[in-house]
Amino acid sequence: MTRPAAGIFWFTGLSGSGKTTLSQAVAEQLAARGRACLVLDGDTLRAGLCADLGYSPEDRFENIRRAGEMARLAALQNQICLCAFITPYEEMRARLRQRLGGLYHEIYLRCPLAACIKRDPKHNYQRARQGLMPGYTGLDAPYEPPTAPDLCVETDRQPIAACVQKIADYIWEVSASRFEP
């Protein structure tokens, strides 16, 4: 079986839209097809590499810049990199697309705020509404939905398995032009 070549697949969406769940499940599916992936997750990077950053717009931009550079380094080593970050501003995503060029593929996990709040696996929306997390994206801070993502998946309308299949198939297909021998 031929393996897809390197690429950066950037999962963007509100907290609770399924970025972590889907990126990990897609990585498992691609591994089953013979291609391991590197998964970069916003929560994981915030706990380590980006622990010095807050949630001001400037710090959010720096957080995404660092993640983009990590993904770029992985892709240059022929890795498929799945990046799960809210990435709330269109300008952030435009900068990523400019810096990462043809390696960058934007996957928008569209999910209404009400559905994300209902899921709220980390109870962050609840804490934000209690004033414990000021500037929370989707409540006090904006989320600018992508205007032209490479792939849009409506995670509130499809079961997880269907979302995973759609994303994994997309990654496999767009990487076909860069197959390794």
C-alpha positions in Angstrom: 0.0 0.0 0.0 1.4 3.4 -0.9 1.6 5.9 1.9 0.5 9.5 1.8 3.3 12.0 2.0 3.8 14.7 4.6 1.2 17.3 5.3 -0.2 19.5 8.1 -3.9 19.1 8.7 -5.1 21.9 11.0 -8.3 21.1 13.0 -10.0 24.4 14.0 -13.2 24.9 15.8 -14.7 25.9 19.2 -13.8 24.1 22.4 -16.0 21.0 22.4 -16.3 20.8 18.6 -14.3 17.5 18.5 -10.7 18.6 17.6 -8.9 16.4 20.1 -11.3 13.4 19.8 -11.2 13.4 16.0 -7.5 14.1 15.5 -6.7 11.2 17.7 -9.2 8.9 16.1 -8.0 9.9 12.6 -4.4 9.2 13.6 -5.5 5.7 14.7 -7.2 5.1 11.4 -4.3 6.4 9.4 -2.0 4.2 11.4 -4.2 1.2 10.6 -3.7 2.1 7.0 0.0 2.0 7.4 0.8 5.7 8.0 1.6 7.0 11.6 0.9 10.6 12.3 2.1 13.1 14.8 -0.8 14.7 16.8 -0.2 18.2 18.2 -3.0 19.2 20.7 -3.6 22.7 22.1 -4.1 21.5 25.6 -0.9 19.5 25.6 1.2 22.3 24.1 -0.3 24.8 26.6 0.9 22.5 29.4 4.5 22.4 28.2 6.0 24.3 25.3 3.5 27.2 25.6 3.0 27.2 29.4 4.5 30.7 29.5 1.6 32.1 27.4 -1.7 33.5 28.5 -4.9 34.1 26.5 -4.4 37.7 25.3 -4.7 38.0 21.5 -0.9 38.4 21.3 -0.3 35.2 23.4 -2.9 33.3 21.3 -1.0 34.3 18.1 2.3 33.2 19.6 0.8 29.9 20.7 -0.4 29.2 17.2 2.9 30.4 15.7 4.9 27.9 17.8 2.5 25.1 17.0 2.8 25.9 13.3 6.6 25.8 13.5 6.5 22.4 15.3 4.1 21.1 12.6 6.4 22.4 9.9 9.4 20.7 11.3 7.5 17.4 11.5 6.3 17.8 7.9 9.8 18.5 6.7 10.7 15.1 8.2 7.9 13.5 6.1 5.4 13.3 8.9 1.7 13.8 8.6 0.9 16.2 11.4 -2.6 16.6 12.8 -3.0 19.9 14.7 -5.9 20.4 17.1 -6.1 24.0 18.1 -9.1 26.4 18.4 -7.2 29.0 16.3 -9.9 31.6 16.7 -8.8 34.3 14.4 -8.9 34.2 10.6 -5.6 36.2 10.5 -4.0 33.3 12.5 -5.1 30.8 9.9 -4.0 33.0 7.0 -0.6 33.4 8.6 -0.3 29.6 8.9 -1.4 29.1 5.3 1.2 31.6 4.2 4.0 30.2 6.3 3.3 26.5 5.7 2.3 26.8 2.0 1.1 23.7 0.3 1.6 21.6 3.4 -1.3 23.3 5.2 -4.8 22.0 5.0 -7.5 23.6 7.1 -10.2 21.3 8.6 -13.1 23.3 10.1 -15.1 21.3 12.7 -18.3 23.3 12.5 -20.4 22.9 15.6 -22.8 25.4 17.0 -21.9 27.0 20.3 -25.0 25.5 22.0 -23.9 22.0 21.1 -20.3 22.7 22.3 -21.6 24.0 25.6 -23.8 20.9 26.0 -20.8 18.6 25.4 -18.3 20.7 27.4 -16.1 17.7 28.3 -13.7 19.9 30.4 -16.5 22.0 32.0 -14.7 25.1 30.7 -17.8 26.9 29.4 -19.3 26.4 32.9 -16.2 27.9 34.6 -16.1 30.7 32.0 -19.7 31.6 32.7 -18.9 31.7 36.5 -16.1 34.2 35.7 -13.3 31.8 36.4 -12.0 31.8 32.9 -12.3 35.4 31.4 -11.8 35.8 27.7 -13.0 32.4 26.8 -13.4 31.8 23.1 -17.0 31.7 22.0 -18.2 33.5 25.0 -16.1 36.6 25.9 -13.6 36.3 23.1 -14.5 35.8 19.4 -14.2 32.8 17.2 -14.1 33.8 13.5 -15.3 30.8 11.5 -13.1 30.0 8.5 -14.3 31.5 5.3 -12.7 28.9 3.0 -11.6 25.8 4.8 -10.2 22.9 2.8 -12.7 20.6 4.5 -15.7 21.3 6.7 -17.1 18.7 9.0 -20.3 19.3 10.9 -19.6 17.4 14.1 -23.0 18.0 15.6 -24.8 16.4 12.7 -22.7 13.3 12.0 -21.6 10.4 14.3 -17.9 10.4 15.3 -17.1 7.4 13.1 -18.5 9.2 10.0 -16.5 12.3 10.8 -13.3 10.3 11.3 -13.8 8.5 8.0 -14.5 11.7 6.1 -11.3 13.3 7.5 -9.1 10.3 7.1 -10.3 9.8 3.5 -9.6 13.5 2.8 -6.1 13.3 4.2 -5.4 10.2 2.1 -6.8 11.7 -1.0 -5.0 15.1 -0.9 -1.7 13.4 -0.1 -2.0 11.2 -3.2 -0.2 13.6 -5.4 2.8 13.3 -3.1 3.0 9.6 -2.6 6.3 8.0 -1.6 7.6 5.2 -3.8 
